[in-house]
Amino acid sequence: MYRILSVEDDPIMQKLLKDTLLLGGYEFRLSPDGRGALPLALAEKPDLILLDVNLPDMTGIEVCRKLKADPGTSHIPVLMLTGEAREVVTRVEGLDSGAEDYMFKPISPRVLLARISSLLKPQAGTARD
C-alpha cells in the first residue's frame, strides 16, 4: 500500500483528502504545516506528498525546495495544491521548485486519485505490503 503525506492546514481539506485517499486504498499521513512536514517526510518516507502552496509557517514552494534538496526526500514526488495561487508565475515557480504536478482547489476526488496514480506509476513494484 502506498503512503501519502498531506501537508495541509485547512481542516475541511484535511478531511476531504483523508477520506479520498483512504477510499483510494492509500495510507494517509498529515502535517498541518511546512516545518512539521520536513522531518515527517524524512521519517515516514511517503511515496508521494500532497503539498498546499499556502501554509501558515512557510510557503509550499519553500517546503518543496527543501524536500528536493534533501537526499533523503528528493526522490518523493510532490503534487502541489492551491486554492489561491493561480497565477502562471506561481505555477511555474512551484514546478521549478521540483514539484511533479500542480492542481487547483476545489479538487475533484476522482481527478486527484487519477493524478496520484499517474505519479506513482514510475514507482511500480515499490508499493508497501
Secondary structure, 3 states (H helix, E strand, C coil): CCEEEEECCCHHHHHHHHHHHHHCCCEEEEECCHHHHHHHHHHHCCCEEEEECECCCCEHHHHHHHHHHCCCCCCCCEEEEECCCCCHHHHHHHHHCCCCEEEECCCCHHHHHHHHHHHHHHHCCCCCC
